[in-house]
Amino acid sequence: MKDPYDWIERSLDTIHQARWHRSLKTIVGRPGAVVELNGRSVINFASNDYLGLAGDERLIQAAIAATETYGTGATGSRLLSGHRDLHRQLEQAIAQWKQTEDAIIFSSGYLANLGTISAIVGKRDLIFSDQYNHSSLKNGAVMSGATCLDYEHCNLTQLRQHLEQHRAAYRRCLIITDSVFSMDGDLCPLPEILDLAAAFECMVLVDEAHGTGVLGKTGAGCVEHFACRDRPLIQMGTLSKAIGSLGGYVAGSAPLIDFLRNRAATWIYTTGLSPADTAAALTAIHIIQTEPQLRDRLRHNITHLTQALASVFPADQDVSTTRLYAPHHPITPILCLEVDSPATVLHWGDRLLAAGLFVSAVRPPTVPTSRLRITLMATHEPAQLDQLRDCLRSLVP
């Protein structure tokens, strides 16, 4: 008889042949700007821990204290037996930080997007999605059953054309976009998107996963950066990047949050966030709001490395088959160096690692073009940034 599972090995062979195969890399010890990887110390340019809080002693002690008080797990859905006062404290802290009426926390950012999008739109509705949106946004749109149309990355002209052509045929309409795009580091044109949403009676959900803690006067994110806090929209984000913990959140109006408590399946049917993760996130938000020097150091590192790499790889200009993609006024800690093939990017990643530099080599289908994805932390030292620049220079043909 034919084995019904033999297709798996054939598919894996195809993945290997395309140079798309992925494997795990084990980091030992606490996260930070320098980590131990495969038994050796390397400078870490592959982390989303932008402010260096995931290894901060204050978060660790908050997590320990919460575990001693509440135990290791929430033990159930928050609507049944899993709700703790600590959860509500975190939600109120997020709402205060975001200047929204309320907030709700999920067990991951991915679950926050899946649950929220599938709760607020359905089969009679329409979604417009930036083509470079995160997988969680795209899959949330699919789960909702709504008609979903992509628009070219940050192309407002095309978005308007789609709205003019399709909006009137649907009950509700939702525009979904990352605030900071995770593989390019650029920003969505949020004020203009909100203008279009107002003109065509659309909701807007903005994913602040890579903006929270980094952008804005208080680190509240892209919405604060663009001075759009007084405009109606849905703010989603994660607790696992600059906040250094785990989980996701949605912030918005009180009716929206109450609706999600009653209709977001990924919140209703999932065990609540662990006490340790909740307490760590609560502590991180306090640190971010009271220690702006963390963001100052991060911005200094962004400027330093962008200028250093621009001398080696002119932005948006072909240099052999390599291109540095960086916004003209970089303010996010994500830079990418596009290369011509998966084989090349893997080779470069290996060369960098051999030199003691840990940089993510990202390939299709995650991104359309292979690239080195370089992420910065507030805790990187200038000499470490210069070491990365010099090593990248040596890779240029």
C-alpha positions in Angstrom: 0.0 0.0 0.0 1.1 3.5 -0.7 2.2 5.5 2.3 -0.1 8.5 2.7 2.7 10.5 4.4 5.5 10.0 1.8 4.7 13.3 0.2 6.4 15.0 3.2 9.9 13.8 2.4 9.4 14.8 -1.3 8.3 18.3 -0.2 11.3 18.6 2.1 13.6 17.6 -0.8 12.1 20.5 -2.8 12.6 22.9 0.1 16.3 21.8 0.3 16.8 22.2 -3.4 15.5 25.7 -3.4 17.8 26.7 -0.5 14.7 27.4 1.6 15.3 24.9 4.4 15.5 26.3 7.9 16.9 24.8 11.1 17.2 25.9 14.7 20.1 27.8 16.3 20.5 27.4 20.0 21.3 30.4 22.2 22.6 29.7 25.7 22.0 32.1 28.6 20.3 35.4 28.7 19.5 37.4 25.6 21.5 40.6 24.9 23.8 42.4 22.4 26.3 39.5 22.9 25.0 36.0 23.2 26.5 32.5 23.2 25.5 30.6 20.0 26.7 27.1 19.2 29.3 27.3 21.9 30.9 30.7 21.1 30.2 34.3 21.9 28.8 36.4 19.0 27.5 39.9 18.6 23.7 39.6 18.2 22.2 41.5 15.2 19.3 39.1 14.9 17.1 40.0 17.8 13.9 41.9 18.1 14.8 42.9 21.7 15.3 46.5 20.6 15.7 48.0 24.0 17.6 45.1 25.6 14.9 44.5 28.2 14.5 40.7 27.7 17.6 40.1 29.9 17.0 43.0 32.2 17.2 42.0 35.9 14.1 44.0 36.8 11.9 42.1 34.4 13.4 38.8 35.7 12.7 39.7 39.3 9.2 40.8 38.5 8.6 37.5 36.7 10.0 35.5 39.7 7.8 37.5 42.2 4.7 36.9 40.1 5.4 33.2 39.8 5.9 32.9 43.6 2.5 34.7 44.1 0.4 33.3 41.3 2.1 30.1 40.2 3.5 29.2 36.8 0.4 29.3 34.7 -3.0 31.0 34.5 -4.5 27.4 34.3 -7.5 28.3 32.1 -9.3 30.7 29.9 -9.7 34.1 31.6 -13.5 33.8 31.2 -13.4 30.6 33.3 -10.6 30.3 35.9 -7.6 32.0 34.4 -8.1 35.7 35.1 -5.8 37.4 37.6 -5.7 41.0 38.7 -2.2 41.2 37.2 -3.8 40.8 33.8 -6.1 43.7 34.3 -3.2 45.9 35.6 -1.3 45.2 32.4 -4.3 46.0 30.2 -4.9 49.3 32.0 -1.2 50.2 31.7 -1.3 49.6 27.9 -4.5 51.6 27.5 -2.9 54.5 29.5 0.3 54.3 27.5 -1.6 54.2 24.2 -4.2 56.8 25.4 -7.1 54.6 24.5 -10.2 53.8 26.5 -9.2 50.1 27.1 -7.0 47.2 26.0 -7.0 43.5 26.0 -4.1 41.1 26.2 -3.7 37.8 24.2 -1.3 34.9 24.7 0.6 36.0 21.6 0.6 38.7 19.0 -0.3 36.2 16.3 -3.4 35.2 18.3 -4.3 38.9 18.7 -4.4 39.4 15.0 -6.2 36.2 14.2 -8.8 36.7 16.8 -9.4 40.4 16.3 -9.7 40.4 12.5 -11.9 37.3 12.4 -14.2 38.9 15.1 -14.8 42.3 13.5 -15.3 41.3 9.9 -17.0 38.4 8.1 -18.3 37.0 4.8 -20.2 40.2 3.9 -17.2 42.4 4.5 -14.0 43.6 2.7 -10.4 43.8 3.8 -7.6 45.8 2.2 -4.2 44.6 3.1 -0.7 45.9 2.4 1.1 43.2 0.4 4.0 43.2 2.8 1.9 42.7 5.9 2.9 40.1 8.5 1.6 36.5 8.2 -0.7 37.0 11.2 -2.5 39.8 9.5 -2.9 37.9 6.3 -4.1 34.7 8.0 -6.5 36.7 10.2 -8.0 38.0 7.0 -8.4 34.5 5.6 -10.0 33.2 8.8 -12.5 36.0 8.8 -14.1 34.8 5.6 -14.2 38.4 4.3 -13.1 39.3 0.8 -9.4 40.3 1.0 -7.6 42.4 -1.6 -4.0 43.3 -1.4 -2.6 46.7 -2.4 1.0 47.3 -3.5 3.3 48.1 -0.6 2.4 51.6 0.8 0.8 52.5 -2.5 -2.0 54.9 -1.5 -3.0 55.6 -5.1 -3.8 52.0 -5.6 -5.5 51.7 -2.3 -7.8 54.6 -3.2 -8.6 53.0 -6.6 -9.5 49.8 -4.8 -11.8 51.7 -2.4 -13.5 53.5 -5.2 -14.0 50.3 -7.1 -15.1 47.9 -4.4 -16.1 49.6 -1.1 -19.7 50.3 -1.9 -20.5 46.6 -2.5 -19.7 45.5 1.0 -21.2 46.0 4.5 -18.0 46.8 6.5 -14.5 47.5 5.3 -11.2 47.1 7.2 -7.8 48.3 6.2 -4.9 46.4 7.8 -1.3 47.3 7.8 1.9 46.9 9.8 3.2 50.2 11.3 6.9 49.2 10.9 7.3 46.5 8.3 9.4 43.8 9.9 11.5 42.8 6.9 12.2 46.3 5.5 12.1 48.6 8.5 10.0 51.2 6.7 6.8 52.9 8.0 3.3 52.8 6.7 1.8 56.1 5.7 -0.6 56.0 8.6 -2.1 59.6 8.4 -3.0 59.2 4.8 -4.4 55.7 5.4 -6.6 57.1 8.1 -7.7 59.9 5.7 -8.8 57.4 3.1 -10.5 55.3 5.8 -12.6 58.3 6.9 -13.5 59.2 3.3 -14.7 55.6 2.6 -16.1 54.7 6.0 -13.5 52.0 6.8 -12.0 50.7 10.0 -8.2 50.6 10.3 -6.1 48.1 12.3 -2.5 48.9 12.6 0.0 46.3 13.8 2.5 48.0 16.1 4.6 44.9 16.8 7.9 46.6 15.7 6.8 50.2 16.6 5.8 49.7 20.2 8.6 50.8 22.6 10.6 52.3 19.7 8.7 55.1 18.1 7.0 58.2 19.6 7.9 60.5 22.4 6.9 57.9 25.1 7.6 54.9 22.9 3.9 54.2 22.4 4.5 53.5 18.7 3.8 54.7 15.2 0.4 56.1 16.1 2.1 58.4 18.6 4.9 59.2 16.2 2.4 60.4 13.6 0.3 62.2 16.2 -2.8 60.1 15.3 -3.8 59.2 18.8 -7.0 61.2 18.5 -8.2 59.4 15.4 -10.4 56.3 15.4 -8.4 53.1 14.8 -7.5 49.7 16.3 -4.0 49.3 17.7 -2.5 45.9 17.9 1.0 45.0 19.1 3.2 42.4 20.8 4.8 42.2 24.2 7.6 40.0 22.8 9.9 42.5 21.1 10.9 45.8 22.6 8.8 45.0 25.7 10.9 41.8 26.2 8.2 39.5 27.4 5.6 37.4 25.6 2.0 38.0 24.5 0.0 40.4 22.4 -2.5 43.2 22.9 -5.3 45.2 21.2 -6.0 48.8 22.3 -9.0 50.8 21.3 -12.4 52.0 22.3 -14.2 50.5 25.3 -17.0 49.0 23.2 -14.4 47.3 20.9 -12.5 45.7 23.7 -15.7 44.5 25.3 -16.8 43.1 22.0 -13.5 41.2 21.6 -13.9 39.7 25.1 -17.1 38.2 23.8 -16.2 37.3 20.2 -12.5 36.9 19.7 -12.1 33.1 19.7 -8.3 33.2 20.2 -8.9 35.0 23.5 -12.0 33.2 24.7 -10.7 29.6 24.1 -7.1 30.1 25.1 -5.4 29.9 28.5 -4.5 33.4 29.8 -1.0 34.8 29.7 1.3 33.4 32.3 1.8 35.5 35.5 5.5 35.7 34.8 5.1 37.1 31.3 2.4 39.5 32.5 4.5 40.9 35.3 7.6 41.2 33.1 5.6 43.1 30.5 4.1 45.4 33.1 7.6 46.2 34.4 9.0 46.8 30.9 6.2 49.3 30.1 7.1 51.3 33.2 10.8 51.2 32.3 10.1 52.4 28.7 8.0 55.3 29.9 10.4 56.5 32.6 13.8 55.8 30.9 13.7 57.6 27.5 17.5 57.2 27.4 17.0 53.7 26.2 15.3 55.0 23.0 17.9 57.7 22.7 20.7 55.1 22.6 18.8 53.0 20.1 18.3 56.0 17.8 21.9 56.8 18.1 22.8 53.3 17.0 20.4 53.4 14.1 22.0 56.6 12.8 25.5 55.3 13.4 25.0 52.1 11.5 22.9 53.5 8.7 25.6 56.1 8.0 28.3 53.5 8.2 26.6 51.1 5.8 25.6 53.8 3.4 29.4 54.4 2.8 29.7 50.7 1.7 26.3 50.1 0.1 24.7 53.2 -1.4 21.0 53.1 -0.5 18.6 52.1 -3.3 21.5 51.8 -5.8 22.8 48.6 -7.2 26.3 47.6 -6.2 27.0 44.4 -8.1 24.1 42.4 -7.0 23.8 43.8 -3.5 21.6 46.7 -2.3 21.1 48.3 1.1 17.5 49.1 1.6 17.0 51.8 4.2 14.5 54.7 4.4 15.9 58.1 3.7 15.3 59.1 7.3 15.8 55.9 9.2 14.2 55.8 12.6 13.5 52.1 13.0 16.1 49.4 14.2 15.6 47.2 11.1 17.9 47.4 8.1 18.1 45.0 5.3 20.8 44.2 2.8 19.3 42.6 -0.3 21.3 40.0 -2.2 20.7 38.2 -5.5 20.0 34.6 -4.3 19.2 32.4 -1.3 22.6 30.7 -1.8 24.4 34.0 -1.6 22.6 35.2 1.5 23.3 31.9 3.3 26.9 32.1 2.4 27.1 35.7 3.7 25.3 34.7 6.9 27.9 31.9 7.4 30.8 34.3 6.8 29.5 36.8 9.3 28.9 34.1 11.9 32.4 32.8 11.4 33.6 36.4 12.2 31.5 36.5 15.4 28.5 38.4 14.0 25.0 36.8 14.2 22.8 38.2 11.4 19.6 36.7 10.1 19.7 35.4 6.5 16.1 35.7 5.3 15.0 33.9 2.2 11.8 33.3 0.2 9.0 32.6 0.8 9.3 34.8 3.9 10.4 37.7 1.7 10.3 38.2 -2.1 14.0 38.9 -2.2 16.8 37.3 -0.2 18.4 39.6 2.4 20.4 40.0 5.5 18.0 41.4 8.1 20.0 43.5 10.5 18.4 44.5 13.8 19.8 46.9 16.3 19.6 47.2 20.1 20.0 50.0 22.5 22.7 48.0 24.1 25.0 47.7 21.1 28.3 49.5 21.4 29.7 51.7 18.6 32.7 49.4 18.1 30.3 46.5 17.5 28.5 48.4 14.8 31.8 49.3 13.2 32.9 45.6 13.3 29.7 44.7 11.4 30.4 47.4 8.8 33.9 46.2 8.2 32.9 42.6 7.9 30.2 43.5 5.4 32.6 45.5 3.4 34.9 42.5 3.0 31.9 40.5 1.5 31.4 43.0 -1.4 32.6 41.4 -4.6 
